[in-house]
Structure formats: structure tokens, C-alpha cells
């Protein structure tokens, strides 16, 4: 009689240990990648909220008047240059004889004190981000500033302070990130401040 050795089927202990080590290493690498992408990605809700704040603030600045003369000057509607004004409009609130007041300002360049220098023009007296009526916004961890600079755009305007074109930049900062929006404002015909 011949005795045939029956082979056992299964996995050896060494094969099982190797399988656990390989799967463990792959799983650890996958978890590190997921952790890195989660930390590196911005919270979409915070990012959307920052974008909405920036859009609202940049729209407020764009809608302000942009005239050569202070809006209280009777020559504002027909002035074609700053030389035609009795009260010239200039950068900074209150610099052209107008009373210092809250937002909205009567002219685009009242939002900053000087061209090319950022200012937190959207804060209330307590230094908190506020809406156009001065009411504190119900958002935490956000700050905003505006920069306005005269520029030349397709042959229109210049870098001089009485340029017909302004570049407006609103930056909203949150969670060690900054979102910036740019727009341009051109001076229209004198009768359209």
C-alpha cells in the first residue's frame, strides 16, 4: 500500500506576517496622504464667506462717486479736470474740506488715506469688520483692507493722483489665508459722477 502524503492547504505564518506588514505600510501611507490633503485644503464654507465679504466690499467702493471735485462743489457736474474745481477731491477722508463721517464715503478715493497704501476702511470704531451702516458683521476671524492706486489702462489714465483710472484691490484675510479681488474704476463723463 502506498501512503500518499496529503498536502495541507493554507498560508504559512511567514506569509501571513508579510501580508500584514505590506497592508499596514500601504494603509499608513494612505492615511498620511489623506491627513495632508485635509490639513492643506481650506474650509470651503470659510472660503466662500471670505469671497462674499470681498465682493460686497469691492462693490461698495466701486459704487462711490469718482469726480474731480468734491460732491459738495457746485462745479462737480461740469468739471473736466481738477483745475475746474473750487474744492478738489483728493485721497483721504476730510482732506478736501468735507466733514469726516462714516461709510459710505462720497468718493472712491476717500476709502484710503493715500494711493497705493492699504487701509482697513471697513472697520467700525471698535476695529471690527462692519457693514455699510457701521453695524458689526456677524463673522469672526475675518479682516479686510482696501488699496486704491491710480493706473494707466489701455492708454487711458496715468499713475498720477488725478488719473482717470483707479485700480481697487480688496483683501480679506482669514485662517492665515488671504483672498484678493481687483477691479478698475474709470472716471466717466463729467455729468456722470
C-alpha positions as a printed Julia matrix, in Angstrom:
193×3 Matrix{Float64}:
   0.0     0.0     0.0
   1.22    3.33   -0.78
   0.68    6.12    1.59
   0.29    9.36   -0.14
   1.1    12.36    1.88
  -1.77   14.72    1.77
  -0.76   18.29    1.33
  -2.27   20.78    3.59
  -3.58   23.91    2.08
  -3.36   27.36    3.66
  -0.94   30.11    4.43
   2.23   29.79    6.35
   2.94   32.0     9.31
   5.68   33.86    7.4
   3.31   34.62    4.5
   0.69   35.93    6.91
   3.17   38.21    8.65
   4.45   39.56    5.3
   0.85   40.25    4.21
   0.13   42.21    7.42
   3.34   44.26    7.06
   2.64   45.18    3.42
  -1.0    46.11    4.04
  -0.03   48.08    7.17
   2.59   50.11    5.26
   0.16   50.85    2.43
  -2.59   51.87    4.85
  -0.2    54.14    6.81
   0.84   55.88    3.57
  -2.76   56.34    2.51
  -3.73   57.82    5.88
  -0.81   60.28    5.72
  -1.89   61.47    2.27
  -5.49   61.93    3.45
  -4.32   63.81    6.56
  -2.09   66.1     4.47
  -4.83   66.97    1.97
  -7.35   67.6     4.74
  -4.99   70.0     6.54
  -3.94   71.71    3.3
  -7.41   72.35    1.95
  -9.29   75.45    3.0
 -12.64   75.04    4.6
 -14.96   75.71    1.64
 -17.52   77.5     3.83
 -14.9    79.93    5.19
 -13.52   80.48    1.7
 -16.99   81.18    0.26
 -17.75   83.56    3.11
 -14.47   85.42    2.51
 -15.35   85.71   -1.18
 -18.81   87.09   -0.38
 -17.3    89.66    2.02
 -14.72   90.73   -0.57
 -17.33   91.01   -3.35
 -19.63   93.12   -1.18
 -16.85   95.47   -0.08
 -15.4    95.92   -3.55
 -18.86   96.68   -4.89
 -19.35   99.33   -2.2
 -16.12  101.07   -3.23
 -16.92  100.83   -6.95
 -20.33  102.43   -6.43
 -18.89  105.53   -4.74
 -18.57  108.67   -6.85
 -15.4   109.35   -8.81
 -15.25  113.04   -9.62
 -12.56  115.7    -9.92
 -14.4   117.94   -7.45
 -15.82  117.23   -4.04
 -19.52  116.37   -4.49
 -20.45  119.49   -2.49
 -18.68  121.71   -5.06
 -21.26  123.28   -7.42
 -18.88  122.71  -10.36
 -18.78  118.92   -9.85
 -21.15  118.1   -12.72
 -19.27  120.03  -15.4
 -15.63  119.84  -14.25
 -13.38  118.14  -16.8
 -10.24  118.41  -14.66
  -9.24  119.18  -11.09
  -8.36  122.72  -12.21
 -12.08  123.41  -12.82
 -12.97  122.79   -9.14
 -13.31  125.14   -6.21
 -12.98  122.15   -3.84
 -10.75  119.48   -5.37
 -11.34  115.86   -4.45
  -8.24  114.21   -3.01
  -7.21  110.97   -1.34
  -8.27  110.59    2.28
 -11.47  111.45    4.02
 -11.75  115.05    5.18
  -8.72  116.23    3.17
 -10.84  118.21    0.74
 -12.82  120.17    3.3
 -15.64  117.64    3.61
 -16.73  116.56    7.08
 -15.31  113.28    8.33
 -18.12  110.75    8.56
 -18.95  107.12    8.24
 -19.44  104.96    5.23
 -20.44  105.05    2.51
 -17.97  107.7     1.5
 -18.92  110.16   -1.2
 -15.92  109.43   -3.4
 -13.82  106.35   -4.21
 -10.58  107.9    -3.03
 -12.0   108.63    0.45
 -11.58  104.94    1.31
  -7.78  105.3     1.6
  -5.51  108.0     3.0
  -3.03  107.88    0.15
  -2.73  106.0    -3.14
  -1.1   102.58   -3.06
  -1.3   102.2     0.74
  -3.7    99.62    2.18
  -6.24  100.74    4.76
  -8.76   98.86    6.9
 -11.53  101.22    5.76
 -14.3    98.74    6.54
 -13.86   98.62   10.31
 -16.13  100.26   12.87
 -14.88  102.32   15.83
 -14.15   99.11   17.75
 -11.87   97.88   14.94
 -14.27   95.11   13.87
 -15.36   94.44   10.3
 -18.62   96.36    9.75
 -21.26   96.67    7.06
 -22.01   99.89    5.18
 -24.24  101.14    8.03
 -21.5   100.65   10.64
 -23.09   97.55   12.14
 -20.58   94.89   13.14
 -20.69   91.91   10.78
 -21.57   88.62   12.43
 -18.4    86.93   11.2
 -15.36   86.08   13.25
 -11.79   85.68   12.15
 -12.05   87.9     9.07
 -10.32   91.2     8.37
 -10.42   93.34    5.24
  -8.44   96.17    3.73
  -8.57   98.18    0.54
  -5.82   99.59   -1.66
  -6.55  102.14   -4.36
  -3.95  103.24   -6.89
  -4.1   105.4   -10.0
  -3.1   103.44  -13.1
  -2.94  103.6   -16.87
  -5.29  101.17  -18.58
  -5.1   100.72  -22.35
  -3.8   104.25  -22.84
  -6.36  105.83  -20.52
  -5.21  107.4   -17.26
  -1.76  107.54  -15.7
  -0.01  106.84  -12.44
  -0.69  110.45  -11.37
  -3.08  111.05   -8.46
  -5.68  112.71  -10.72
  -5.79  109.74  -13.11
  -8.99  108.8   -14.89
  -8.49  105.15  -13.89
  -8.17  103.63  -10.43
  -7.26  100.04   -9.56
  -9.15   98.91   -6.46
  -7.9    95.89   -4.51
  -9.84   94.42   -1.59
  -8.08   91.79    0.5
  -9.94   89.63    3.01
  -7.77   87.66    5.44
  -8.89   84.6     7.38
  -7.24   81.5     8.87
  -3.72   82.5     7.7
  -5.01   82.9     4.14
  -5.74   85.98    2.06
  -8.26   86.33   -0.74
  -7.76   89.37   -3.0
 -10.12   90.82   -5.6
  -9.15   93.54   -8.08
 -11.32   95.8   -10.16
 -10.93   99.05  -12.05
 -12.95  102.22  -11.82
 -12.86  104.79  -14.61
 -13.91  108.38  -14.45
 -16.97  108.85  -16.65
 -18.08  112.0   -18.45
 -18.28  114.94  -16.03
 -22.07  114.73  -15.73
 -21.88  111.13  -14.52
 -20.03  111.21  -11.15
